[in-house]
């Protein structure tokens, strides 16, 4: 949702090390091998990252994220629950988001063809999302707000328009470590699409 706590810039121009991006940057200095990947799904009916008093900073922050390998994704224009509105309204919401992204960041919007459904709910007719495109670019991946572990992209069960997310809390992480991490699997090699690689 691009909350202020996720990315703060101090009055001296430095990134606040207690904000999400600041913590990732500090950890990266200590452990560069871990990387610093994160995705921010934002909506634009308000200034992202809490920039009510300093609206000029939201563009600076998003340019920083784009330049430093973070992902920016769509959370619609006004965080509207897509399961409760007509298809025309859904398309207007998505077009408004990508139009504003293009206006402010040029063709970088092409790298933001990801969608996190507000409140986790896709539209009742998923074809709206499957057929949506902004200037020829459709969605690379769409995420719900729950559901556990996603299937691998090579699996017949994988659905790029309905990828589950894992809530990062102690209960979920402990469960994953116990149930998933130490399964013995047959070894195989696969090439993942760009969106699933560490690069």
C-alpha positions in Angstrom: 0.0 0.0 0.0 3.1 2.3 0.0 2.7 3.3 3.7 5.1 5.9 5.1 6.7 3.3 7.4 7.9 1.5 4.2 10.0 4.3 2.9 10.9 7.5 4.8 13.4 10.2 3.8 14.8 12.3 6.7 15.0 16.1 6.5 18.7 15.7 5.7 17.9 13.8 2.6 19.0 10.4 3.9 16.8 7.3 4.0 15.4 6.6 7.4 17.1 3.3 8.5 14.0 2.4 10.6 11.8 2.4 7.5 11.4 -0.7 5.4 13.6 0.4 2.5 16.2 1.7 5.1 16.3 -1.6 6.8 16.8 -3.4 3.5 19.6 -1.0 2.5 21.3 -1.4 5.9 21.1 -5.2 5.8 22.4 -5.2 2.2 25.6 -3.4 3.4 26.2 -6.1 6.0 25.0 -9.1 3.8 25.2 -8.2 0.1 24.8 -11.9 -0.8 21.2 -11.7 0.6 20.2 -9.0 -1.8 17.6 -6.3 -1.2 14.6 -7.3 -3.3 11.1 -6.0 -2.4 7.9 -5.2 -4.2 5.7 -2.2 -3.4 2.1 -2.4 -4.6 0.7 1.1 -4.4 -2.3 3.1 -5.3 -2.2 6.7 -6.5 -5.4 8.4 -5.2 -3.2 9.5 -2.3 0.5 10.4 -2.3 2.4 7.2 -1.9 4.6 6.6 1.2 2.7 9.2 3.3 3.9 12.3 1.5 1.0 14.5 2.5 3.2 17.3 3.9 6.0 16.8 1.3 4.3 15.7 -1.9 7.4 16.4 -4.0 9.1 13.4 -2.4 6.9 10.7 -3.8 8.4 10.9 -7.3 11.9 10.9 -5.8 11.1 7.8 -3.8 9.6 5.9 -6.7 12.5 6.9 -9.0 14.9 5.6 -6.3 13.0 2.3 -6.1 13.1 1.8 -9.9 16.8 2.7 -10.0 17.8 0.3 -7.2 16.1 -2.8 -8.5 12.9 -2.8 -6.4 9.6 -3.7 -8.0 6.6 -1.3 -8.2 3.2 -2.8 -8.8 -0.3 -1.7 -9.2 -2.9 -1.8 -6.4 -5.4 0.0 -8.6 -5.8 3.8 -8.6 -7.9 4.1 -5.5 -7.6 0.7 -3.7 -11.0 -0.4 -4.9 -12.3 -3.9 -4.3 -12.4 -5.4 -7.8 -14.9 -8.1 -6.9 -17.6 -5.4 -6.1 -17.5 -3.1 -9.2 -18.4 -3.3 -12.9 -15.8 -4.2 -15.5 -15.8 -0.6 -16.9 -14.9 0.7 -13.4 -12.0 -1.8 -13.2 -10.6 -0.8 -16.5 -10.9 2.9 -15.5 -9.0 2.2 -12.3 -6.2 0.4 -14.0 -5.9 2.9 -16.8 -5.8 5.8 -14.3 -3.0 4.1 -12.4 -0.9 3.4 -15.5 -1.6 6.7 -17.1 -0.4 8.6 -14.0 2.7 6.3 -13.8 3.5 7.0 -17.4 3.0 10.8 -16.9 5.4 10.8 -14.0 7.9 8.1 -14.9 7.8 7.7 -18.6 8.0 4.2 -20.0 9.0 2.7 -16.6 5.4 1.8 -16.2 6.2 -1.2 -18.5 8.2 -2.7 -15.6 5.2 -2.3 -13.3 2.7 -4.7 -15.0 2.0 -6.5 -11.7 -1.2 -6.3 -9.8 -2.1 -7.0 -6.1 -5.8 -7.2 -5.8 -7.1 -4.8 -3.2 -8.4 -6.7 -0.2 -7.1 -9.8 -2.0 -10.2 -10.3 -4.2 -9.9 -10.6 -8.0 -12.9 -9.5 -10.1 -15.7 -12.0 -10.5 -14.9 -12.2 -14.2 -11.1 -12.8 -14.3 -11.1 -12.3 -18.1 -11.1 -8.5 -17.4 -7.6 -8.9 -15.9 -6.5 -11.5 -18.4 -7.4 -9.3 -21.3 -6.4 -6.0 -19.8 -3.5 -4.1 -21.4 -2.1 -0.6 -21.2 -0.6 0.4 -24.5 0.0 -3.2 -25.5 1.3 -4.4 -22.1 -0.7 -6.9 -20.0 -0.1 -8.2 -16.5 3.0 -10.4 -15.9 1.6 -11.6 -12.5 -1.4 -10.9 -10.2 -1.5 -11.6 -6.5 -4.2 -12.4 -3.9 -3.7 -11.6 -0.2 -3.6 -15.2 1.1 -3.3 -18.8 0.1 0.1 -20.0 1.1 2.8 -21.3 -1.3 2.4 -20.7 -5.0 3.0 -23.4 -7.5 6.1 -23.2 -9.6 5.6 -21.4 -13.0 6.3 -24.7 -14.8 3.5 -26.5 -13.0 0.1 -27.1 -14.7 -1.5 -25.7 -11.5 0.3 -22.3 -11.8 -2.0 -19.4 -12.6 -0.3 -16.1 -13.0 -3.5 -14.2 -12.5 -4.1 -15.8 -9.1 -0.8 -16.1 -7.3 -1.2 -16.6 -3.5 0.9 -14.7 -1.0 2.3 -15.7 2.3 1.7 -13.5 5.3 5.1 -12.9 6.9 4.5 -13.7 10.6 6.1 -16.2 13.0 3.2 -18.7 12.8 3.3 -18.9 9.0 7.1 -18.9 8.8 7.4 -21.7 11.3 4.8 -23.8 9.5 6.6 -23.3 6.2 9.9 -24.3 7.7 8.5 -27.5 9.1 6.3 -28.5 6.3 8.0 -27.3 3.1 11.7 -26.6 3.5 13.0 -30.0 4.2 11.0 -32.1 1.8 13.2 -34.4 -0.3 12.6 -33.6 -4.0 13.9 -35.0 -7.2 16.6 -32.8 -8.6 15.8 -31.0 -11.9 16.9 -27.8 -13.7 14.4 -25.2 -14.8 14.7 -21.7 -16.4 12.4 -19.3 -14.7 10.8 -16.2 -16.3 12.4 -12.9 -15.6 10.0 -12.0 -12.8 11.1 -15.1 -10.7 14.8 -14.7 -10.9 17.1 -13.0 -8.4 18.4 -10.8 -11.2 
